[in-house]
Amino acid sequence: MTIFNSESELLDVLGQIEAKLASASTCSTDQFSKHYNEAGALFAFYALDGHESDDEEFALLEKQAKRIKNIELALQSASNVCAEEDALKESYIQAGRYGPNEAIKRLSQALLSLRDKD
């Protein structure tokens, strides 16, 4: 394995990301970026898409594919966030951008929807 030493380490990382997303979905707008960005950074750092994994590790990722996909979908649900003051500008609105208040709503809805599908 190239990134994870064990399946339990992978599960721990997935739990950390899910906890960050849960925090981001219920926190103040001041704290949203911190939690959301930490979740995204962990997802990228651990290359959960498998592009750096050997066959053994890829098999572990495949075993957790649904959970990883749900994390990815949750991250995508709020990926067009920008500063609240910018979210009021017409150019940002036309580009589909929104502020932390809307991002929190979108992330919360995504997490609820994904939970209902499980």
C-alpha positions as CSV (number, residue, x, y, z in Angstrom):
1,M,0.0,0.0,0.0
2,T,1.2,3.5,-0.8
3,I,-0.9,5.9,1.3
4,F,-2.7,3.9,4.0
5,N,-1.0,1.4,6.3
6,S,-4.2,-0.5,7.0
7,E,-7.9,-0.5,6.4
8,S,-8.5,1.0,9.8
9,E,-6.3,4.0,8.9
10,L,-8.5,4.5,5.8
11,L,-11.7,4.2,7.9
12,D,-10.2,6.8,10.4
13,V,-9.5,9.3,7.6
14,L,-13.0,8.8,6.1
15,G,-14.4,9.4,9.6
16,Q,-12.4,12.6,10.0
17,I,-13.6,14.0,6.7
18,E,-17.2,13.1,7.5
19,A,-16.8,14.8,10.9
20,K,-15.4,18.0,9.2
21,L,-18.3,18.0,6.8
22,A,-20.9,17.5,9.6
23,S,-19.3,20.4,11.4
24,A,-19.3,22.6,8.3
25,S,-23.0,21.9,7.8
26,T,-24.0,23.2,11.3
27,C,-21.4,25.8,12.1
28,S,-21.5,29.6,11.8
29,T,-20.6,31.2,8.5
30,D,-17.4,32.4,10.1
31,Q,-16.3,28.8,10.7
32,F,-17.7,27.2,7.5
33,S,-14.6,27.7,5.3
34,K,-12.3,26.3,8.0
35,H,-14.2,23.0,8.3
36,Y,-15.2,22.6,4.7
37,N,-11.6,23.4,3.5
38,E,-10.1,20.9,6.0
39,A,-12.5,18.2,4.7
40,G,-11.5,19.0,1.1
41,A,-7.8,19.1,1.9
42,L,-8.0,15.6,3.6
43,F,-9.9,14.2,0.6
44,A,-7.2,15.5,-1.8
45,F,-4.2,14.7,0.5
46,Y,-5.1,11.1,0.8
47,A,-5.9,10.8,-2.9
48,L,-9.2,9.0,-2.3
49,D,-9.9,8.8,-6.0
50,G,-7.2,6.1,-6.0
51,H,-4.8,7.7,-8.6
52,E,-1.8,7.0,-6.3
53,S,-2.8,3.6,-5.0
54,D,-1.4,0.3,-5.7
55,D,-3.6,-2.7,-6.4
56,E,-3.9,-3.7,-2.7
57,E,-4.9,-0.2,-1.6
58,F,-7.2,0.3,-4.6
59,A,-9.1,-2.8,-3.4
60,L,-9.6,-1.1,0.0
61,L,-10.8,2.1,-1.7
62,E,-13.2,0.0,-3.8
63,K,-14.6,-1.5,-0.6
64,Q,-15.4,2.0,0.6
65,A,-16.4,3.3,-2.8
66,K,-20.0,4.3,-1.8
67,R,-18.7,6.1,1.3
68,I,-16.0,7.9,-0.7
69,K,-18.5,8.9,-3.4
70,N,-20.9,10.3,-0.8
71,I,-18.0,12.4,0.6
72,E,-17.2,13.6,-2.8
73,L,-20.8,14.5,-3.6
74,A,-21.1,16.4,-0.3
75,L,-17.9,18.4,-1.1
76,Q,-19.3,19.2,-4.6
77,S,-22.6,20.4,-3.1
78,A,-20.9,23.5,-1.7
79,S,-18.0,23.9,-4.1
80,N,-19.1,27.2,-5.6
81,V,-18.9,29.1,-2.3
82,C,-17.3,32.5,-2.2
83,A,-17.2,35.4,0.3
84,E,-20.6,36.6,1.3
85,E,-20.0,40.1,0.1
86,D,-18.9,38.7,-3.3
87,A,-22.1,36.5,-3.5
88,L,-24.1,39.7,-3.9
89,K,-22.3,40.8,-7.0
90,E,-24.0,40.2,-10.3
91,S,-20.9,38.6,-11.9
92,Y,-20.7,36.1,-9.1
93,I,-24.4,35.3,-9.2
94,Q,-24.2,34.7,-12.9
95,A,-21.2,32.4,-12.4
96,G,-23.3,30.3,-10.0
97,R,-21.4,31.4,-6.9
98,Y,-23.0,31.8,-3.4
99,G,-21.9,32.7,0.0
100,P,-21.3,30.7,3.1
101,N,-25.0,30.9,4.3
102,E,-26.1,29.2,1.1
103,A,-23.2,26.8,1.1
104,I,-24.2,25.6,4.6
105,K,-27.7,25.0,3.4
106,R,-26.6,23.1,0.3
107,L,-24.1,21.0,2.3
108,S,-26.7,20.2,5.0
109,Q,-29.3,19.2,2.3
110,A,-26.7,17.0,0.5
111,L,-25.7,15.3,3.7
112,L,-29.4,14.6,4.6
113,S,-30.1,13.3,1.1
114,L,-27.0,11.0,1.1
115,R,-27.9,9.7,4.5
116,D,-31.4,8.9,3.3
117,K,-30.0,6.9,0.4
118,D,-28.0,4.7,2.7
